[in-house]
Amino acid sequence: MNKANVIKALSDKAAEHATWASLRDDEAESRTDVVEKRNQHDIAEEHRQQQGELLATVNHLNGVSPE
């Protein structure tokens, strides 16, 4: 194998490794996005629940009976 073929083979292998690394990065970023969306959903649900509890307390204090 001559020097040019060795350099080409090494270059191809490096490009292959870079492609796989990029795919892994994309996958990790995608997983992070899913976790962030899930966390945002959980936080929004918690806020809705807290708002409902606060509204029930305010209504109770104002003498409004629950429906």
Backbone as XML, in Angstrom:
<?xml version="1.0"?>
<chain id="A" units="angstrom">
  <residue number="1" name="MET">
    <atom name="N" x="0.855" y="-1.161" z="0.000"/>
    <atom name="CA" x="0.000" y="0.000" z="0.000"/>
    <atom name="C" x="0.908" y="1.234" z="0.000"/>
  </residue>
  <residue number="2" name="ASN">
    <atom name="N" x="0.636" y="2.117" z="-0.937"/>
    <atom name="CA" x="1.502" y="3.296" z="-0.985"/>
    <atom name="C" x="1.011" y="4.386" z="-0.043"/>
  </residue>
  <residue number="3" name="LYS">
    <atom name="N" x="1.837" y="5.405" z="0.097"/>
    <atom name="CA" x="1.580" y="6.467" z="1.056"/>
    <atom name="C" x="0.244" y="7.169" z="0.785"/>
  </residue>
  <residue number="4" name="ALA">
    <atom name="N" x="-0.076" y="7.438" z="-0.470"/>
    <atom name="CA" x="-1.316" y="8.133" z="-0.831"/>
    <atom name="C" x="-2.540" y="7.302" z="-0.430"/>
  </residue>
  <residue number="5" name="ASN">
    <atom name="N" x="-2.460" y="5.982" z="-0.621"/>
    <atom name="CA" x="-3.577" y="5.104" z="-0.251"/>
    <atom name="C" x="-3.768" y="5.063" z="1.267"/>
  </residue>
  <residue number="6" name="VAL">
    <atom name="N" x="-2.671" y="5.064" z="2.006"/>
    <atom name="CA" x="-2.742" y="5.069" z="3.467"/>
    <atom name="C" x="-3.380" y="6.367" z="3.952"/>
  </residue>
  <residue number="7" name="ILE">
    <atom name="N" x="-2.941" y="7.479" z="3.392"/>
    <atom name="CA" x="-3.500" y="8.778" z="3.776"/>
    <atom name="C" x="-4.986" y="8.821" z="3.443"/>
  </residue>
  <residue number="8" name="LYS">
    <atom name="N" x="-5.366" y="8.330" z="2.269"/>
    <atom name="CA" x="-6.780" y="8.314" z="1.867"/>
    <atom name="C" x="-7.586" y="7.434" z="2.813"/>
  </residue>
  <residue number="9" name="ALA">
    <atom name="N" x="-7.080" y="6.274" z="3.161"/>
    <atom name="CA" x="-7.787" y="5.358" z="4.070"/>
    <atom name="C" x="-7.960" y="6.001" z="5.440"/>
  </residue>
  <residue number="10" name="LEU">
    <atom name="N" x="-6.917" y="6.641" z="5.939"/>
    <atom name="CA" x="-7.001" y="7.314" z="7.240"/>
    <atom name="C" x="-7.986" y="8.480" z="7.184"/>
  </residue>
  <residue number="11" name="SER">
    <atom name="N" x="-7.964" y="9.208" z="6.095"/>
    <atom name="CA" x="-8.882" y="10.328" z="5.922"/>
    <atom name="C" x="-10.326" y="9.842" z="5.883"/>
  </residue>
  <residue number="12" name="ASP">
    <atom name="N" x="-10.564" y="8.750" z="5.153"/>
    <atom name="CA" x="-11.917" y="8.172" z="5.076"/>
    <atom name="C" x="-12.380" y="7.702" z="6.449"/>
  </residue>
  <residue number="13" name="LYS">
    <atom name="N" x="-11.476" y="7.073" z="7.198"/>
    <atom name="CA" x="-11.818" y="6.586" z="8.537"/>
    <atom name="C" x="-12.129" y="7.756" z="9.464"/>
  </residue>
  <residue number="14" name="ALA">
    <atom name="N" x="-11.353" y="8.827" z="9.377"/>
    <atom name="CA" x="-11.595" y="10.010" z="10.199"/>
    <atom name="C" x="-12.948" y="10.625" z="9.862"/>
  </residue>
  <residue number="15" name="ALA">
    <atom name="N" x="-13.288" y="10.675" z="8.582"/>
    <atom name="CA" x="-14.579" y="11.216" z="8.163"/>
    <atom name="C" x="-15.723" y="10.345" z="8.689"/>
  </residue>
  <residue number="16" name="GLU">
    <atom name="N" x="-15.525" y="9.043" z="8.661"/>
    <atom name="CA" x="-16.534" y="8.118" z="9.179"/>
    <atom name="C" x="-16.736" y="8.340" z="10.682"/>
  </residue>
  <residue number="17" name="HIS">
    <atom name="N" x="-15.658" y="8.487" z="11.412"/>
    <atom name="CA" x="-15.756" y="8.732" z="12.856"/>
    <atom name="C" x="-16.457" y="10.067" z="13.128"/>
  </residue>
  <residue number="18" name="ALA">
    <atom name="N" x="-16.151" y="11.080" z="12.334"/>
    <atom name="CA" x="-16.781" y="12.392" z="12.504"/>
    <atom name="C" x="-18.282" y="12.302" z="12.237"/>
  </residue>
  <residue number="19" name="THR">
    <atom name="N" x="-18.654" y="11.519" z="11.236"/>
    <atom name="CA" x="-20.077" y="11.349" z="10.922"/>
    <atom name="C" x="-20.795" y="10.670" z="12.083"/>
  </residue>
  <residue number="20" name="TRP">
    <atom name="N" x="-20.217" y="9.611" z="12.616"/>
    <atom name="CA" x="-20.846" y="8.919" z="13.744"/>
    <atom name="C" x="-20.916" y="9.820" z="14.978"/>
  </residue>
  <residue number="21" name="ALA">
    <atom name="N" x="-19.878" y="10.609" z="15.211"/>
    <atom name="CA" x="-19.880" y="11.529" z="16.353"/>
    <atom name="C" x="-20.987" y="12.567" z="16.192"/>
  </residue>
  <residue number="22" name="SER">
    <atom name="N" x="-21.153" y="13.054" z="14.979"/>
    <atom name="CA" x="-22.205" y="14.036" z="14.707"/>
    <atom name="C" x="-23.586" y="13.418" z="14.933"/>
  </residue>
  <residue number="23" name="LEU">
    <atom name="N" x="-23.771" y="12.191" z="14.495"/>
    <atom name="CA" x="-25.054" y="11.506" z="14.699"/>
    <atom name="C" x="-25.336" y="11.305" z="16.185"/>
  </residue>
  <residue number="24" name="ARG">
    <atom name="N" x="-24.307" y="10.944" z="16.946"/>
    <atom name="CA" x="-24.479" y="10.780" z="18.395"/>
    <atom name="C" x="-24.834" y="12.113" z="19.049"/>
  </residue>
  <residue number="25" name="ASP">
    <atom name="N" x="-24.181" y="13.186" z="18.607"/>
    <atom name="CA" x="-24.497" y="14.517" z="19.135"/>
    <atom name="C" x="-25.945" y="14.892" z="18.830"/>
  </residue>
  <residue number="26" name="ASP">
    <atom name="N" x="-26.378" y="14.622" z="17.595"/>
    <atom name="CA" x="-27.762" y="14.917" z="17.204"/>
    <atom name="C" x="-28.743" y="14.124" z="18.054"/>
  </residue>
  <residue number="27" name="GLU">
    <atom name="N" x="-28.429" y="12.854" z="18.294"/>
    <atom name="CA" x="-29.305" y="12.005" z="19.103"/>
    <atom name="C" x="-29.365" y="12.517" z="20.541"/>
  </residue>
  <residue number="28" name="ALA">
    <atom name="N" x="-28.228" y="12.894" z="21.079"/>
    <atom name="CA" x="-28.193" y="13.417" z="22.453"/>
    <atom name="C" x="-28.982" y="14.717" z="22.535"/>
  </residue>
  <residue number="29" name="GLU">
    <atom name="N" x="-28.844" y="15.563" z="21.531"/>
    <atom name="CA" x="-29.595" y="16.829" z="21.515"/>
    <atom name="C" x="-31.089" y="16.558" z="21.422"/>
  </residue>
  <residue number="30" name="SER">
    <atom name="N" x="-31.463" y="15.582" z="20.619"/>
    <atom name="CA" x="-32.872" y="15.225" z="20.481"/>
    <atom name="C" x="-33.431" y="14.712" z="21.807"/>
  </residue>
  <residue number="31" name="ARG">
    <atom name="N" x="-32.657" y="13.884" z="22.486"/>
    <atom name="CA" x="-33.097" y="13.373" z="23.794"/>
    <atom name="C" x="-33.236" y="14.507" z="24.801"/>
  </residue>
  <residue number="32" name="THR">
    <atom name="N" x="-32.310" y="15.455" z="24.745"/>
    <atom name="CA" x="-32.373" y="16.619" z="25.637"/>
    <atom name="C" x="-33.636" y="17.419" z="25.361"/>
  </residue>
  <residue number="33" name="ASP">
    <atom name="N" x="-33.972" y="17.599" z="24.088"/>
    <atom name="CA" x="-35.193" y="18.326" z="23.719"/>
    <atom name="C" x="-36.426" y="17.637" z="24.272"/>
  </residue>
  <residue number="34" name="VAL">
    <atom name="N" x="-36.457" y="16.310" z="24.186"/>
    <atom name="CA" x="-37.603" y="15.550" z="24.694"/>
    <atom name="C" x="-37.726" y="15.737" z="26.206"/>
  </residue>
  <residue number="35" name="VAL">
    <atom name="N" x="-36.607" y="15.664" z="26.896"/>
    <atom name="CA" x="-36.619" y="15.837" z="28.357"/>
    <atom name="C" x="-37.065" y="17.248" z="28.717"/>
  </residue>
  <residue number="36" name="GLU">
    <atom name="N" x="-36.562" y="18.247" z="27.983"/>
    <atom name="CA" x="-36.959" y="19.626" z="28.256"/>
    <atom name="C" x="-38.458" y="19.820" z="28.043"/>
  </residue>
  <residue number="37" name="LYS">
    <atom name="N" x="-38.992" y="19.269" z="26.962"/>
    <atom name="CA" x="-40.426" y="19.387" z="26.699"/>
    <atom name="C" x="-41.234" y="18.693" z="27.785"/>
  </residue>
  <residue number="38" name="ARG">
    <atom name="N" x="-40.763" y="17.528" z="28.207"/>
    <atom name="CA" x="-41.443" y="16.795" z="29.271"/>
    <atom name="C" x="-41.421" y="17.606" z="30.564"/>
  </residue>
  <residue number="39" name="ASN">
    <atom name="N" x="-40.282" y="18.207" z="30.871"/>
    <atom name="CA" x="-40.167" y="19.038" z="32.069"/>
    <atom name="C" x="-41.073" y="20.257" z="31.975"/>
  </residue>
  <residue number="40" name="GLN">
    <atom name="N" x="-41.129" y="20.889" z="30.813"/>
    <atom name="CA" x="-42.004" y="22.048" z="30.625"/>
    <atom name="C" x="-43.462" y="21.643" z="30.806"/>
  </residue>
  <residue number="41" name="HIS">
    <atom name="N" x="-43.821" y="20.483" z="30.284"/>
    <atom name="CA" x="-45.193" y="19.990" z="30.437"/>
    <atom name="C" x="-45.505" y="19.746" z="31.916"/>
  </residue>
  <residue number="42" name="ASP">
    <atom name="N" x="-44.576" y="19.118" z="32.615"/>
    <atom name="CA" x="-44.770" y="18.846" z="34.046"/>
    <atom name="C" x="-44.911" y="20.136" z="34.839"/>
  </residue>
  <residue number="43" name="ILE">
    <atom name="N" x="-44.083" y="21.124" z="34.512"/>
    <atom name="CA" x="-44.147" y="22.411" z="35.211"/>
    <atom name="C" x="-45.473" y="23.104" z="34.915"/>
  </residue>
  <residue number="44" name="ALA">
    <atom name="N" x="-45.907" y="23.077" z="33.663"/>
    <atom name="CA" x="-47.180" y="23.703" z="33.294"/>
    <atom name="C" x="-48.334" y="23.017" z="34.009"/>
  </residue>
  <residue number="45" name="GLU">
    <atom name="N" x="-48.290" y="21.695" z="34.089"/>
    <atom name="CA" x="-49.351" y="20.952" z="34.781"/>
    <atom name="C" x="-49.361" y="21.307" z="36.267"/>
  </residue>
  <residue number="46" name="GLU">
    <atom name="N" x="-48.197" y="21.425" z="36.861"/>
    <atom name="CA" x="-48.101" y="21.800" z="38.273"/>
    <atom name="C" x="-48.675" y="23.209" z="38.492"/>
  </residue>
  <residue number="47" name="HIS">
    <atom name="N" x="-48.376" y="24.122" z="37.576"/>
    <atom name="CA" x="-48.913" y="25.478" z="37.683"/>
    <atom name="C" x="-50.431" y="25.483" z="37.564"/>
  </residue>
  <residue number="48" name="ARG">
    <atom name="N" x="-50.967" y="24.690" z="36.628"/>
    <atom name="CA" x="-52.425" y="24.605" z="36.491"/>
    <atom name="C" x="-53.054" y="24.084" z="37.773"/>
  </residue>
  <residue number="49" name="GLN">
    <atom name="N" x="-52.442" y="23.080" z="38.356"/>
    <atom name="CA" x="-52.957" y="22.505" z="39.593"/>
    <atom name="C" x="-52.909" y="23.544" z="40.720"/>
  </residue>
  <residue number="50" name="GLN">
    <atom name="N" x="-51.805" y="24.257" z="40.821"/>
    <atom name="CA" x="-51.678" y="25.282" z="41.852"/>
    <atom name="C" x="-52.690" y="26.411" z="41.640"/>
  </residue>
  <residue number="51" name="GLN">
    <atom name="N" x="-52.931" y="26.784" z="40.387"/>
    <atom name="CA" x="-53.924" y="27.820" z="40.099"/>
    <atom name="C" x="-55.315" y="27.362" z="40.531"/>
  </residue>
  <residue number="52" name="GLY">
    <atom name="N" x="-55.618" y="26.096" z="40.244"/>
    <atom name="CA" x="-56.917" y="25.547" z="40.638"/>
    <atom name="C" x="-57.076" y="25.553" z="42.152"/>
  </residue>
  <residue number="53" name="GLU">
    <atom name="N" x="-56.023" y="25.167" z="42.857"/>
    <atom name="CA" x="-56.070" y="25.162" z="44.322"/>
    <atom name="C" x="-56.210" y="26.585" z="44.863"/>
  </residue>
  <residue number="54" name="LEU">
    <atom name="N" x="-55.490" y="27.517" z="44.275"/>
    <atom name="CA" x="-55.577" y="28.910" z="44.700"/>
    <atom name="C" x="-56.976" y="29.471" z="44.444"/>
  </residue>
  <residue number="55" name="LEU">
    <atom name="N" x="-57.519" y="29.171" z="43.274"/>
    <atom name="CA" x="-58.872" y="29.631" z="42.951"/>
    <atom name="C" x="-59.892" y="29.042" z="43.924"/>
  </residue>
  <residue number="56" name="ALA">
    <atom name="N" x="-59.747" y="27.769" z="44.255"/>
    <atom name="CA" x="-60.659" y="27.135" z="45.208"/>
    <atom name="C" x="-60.551" y="27.814" z="46.571"/>
  </residue>
  <residue number="57" name="THR">
    <atom name="N" x="-59.340" y="28.152" z="46.982"/>
    <atom name="CA" x="-59.140" y="28.826" z="48.271"/>
    <atom name="C" x="-59.775" y="30.216" z="48.253"/>
  </residue>
  <residue number="58" name="VAL">
    <atom name="N" x="-59.541" y="30.967" z="47.169"/>
    <atom name="CA" x="-60.123" y="32.300" z="47.054"/>
    <atom name="C" x="-61.649" y="32.213" z="47.063"/>
  </residue>
  <residue number="59" name="ASN">
    <atom name="N" x="-62.193" y="31.274" z="46.309"/>
    <atom name="CA" x="-63.643" y="31.113" z="46.270"/>
    <atom name="C" x="-64.183" y="30.762" z="47.650"/>
  </residue>
  <residue number="60" name="HIS">
    <atom name="N" x="-63.484" y="29.878" z="48.340"/>
    <atom name="CA" x="-63.909" y="29.491" z="49.682"/>
    <atom name="C" x="-63.921" y="30.702" z="50.625"/>
  </residue>
  <residue number="61" name="LEU">
    <atom name="N" x="-62.844" y="31.491" z="50.543"/>
    <atom name="CA" x="-62.751" y="32.687" z="51.385"/>
    <atom name="C" x="-63.828" y="33.711" z="51.039"/>
  </residue>
  <residue number="62" name="ASN">
    <atom name="N" x="-64.244" y="33.740" z="49.780"/>
    <atom name="CA" x="-65.288" y="34.661" z="49.351"/>
    <atom name="C" x="-66.677" y="34.086" z="49.528"/>
  </residue>
  <residue number="63" name="GLY">
    <atom name="N" x="-66.758" y="32.873" z="50.044"/>
    <atom name="CA" x="-68.055" y="32.257" z="50.302"/>
    <atom name="C" x="-68.708" y="31.651" z="49.068"/>
  </residue>
  <residue number="64" name="VAL">
    <atom name="N" x="-67.936" y="31.438" z="48.017"/>
    <atom name="CA" x="-68.468" y="30.836" z="46.801"/>
    <atom name="C" x="-68.344" y="29.328" z="46.923"/>
  </residue>
  <residue number="65" name="SER">
    <atom name="N" x="-69.457" y="28.643" z="46.741"/>
    <atom name="CA" x="-69.414" y="27.188" z="46.863"/>
    <atom name="C" x="-68.854" y="26.562" z="45.601"/>
  </residue>
  <residue number="66" name="PRO">
    <atom name="N" x="-68.123" y="25.450" z="45.735"/>
    <atom name="CA" x="-67.582" y="24.788" z="44.548"/>
    <atom name="C" x="-68.701" y="24.208" z="43.702"/>
  </residue>
  <residue number="67" name="GLU">
    <atom name="N" x="-68.461" y="24.178" z="42.398"/>
    <atom name="CA" x="-69.484" y="23.677" z="41.467"/>
    <atom name="C" x="-69.485" y="22.178" z="41.419"/>
  </residue>
</chain>
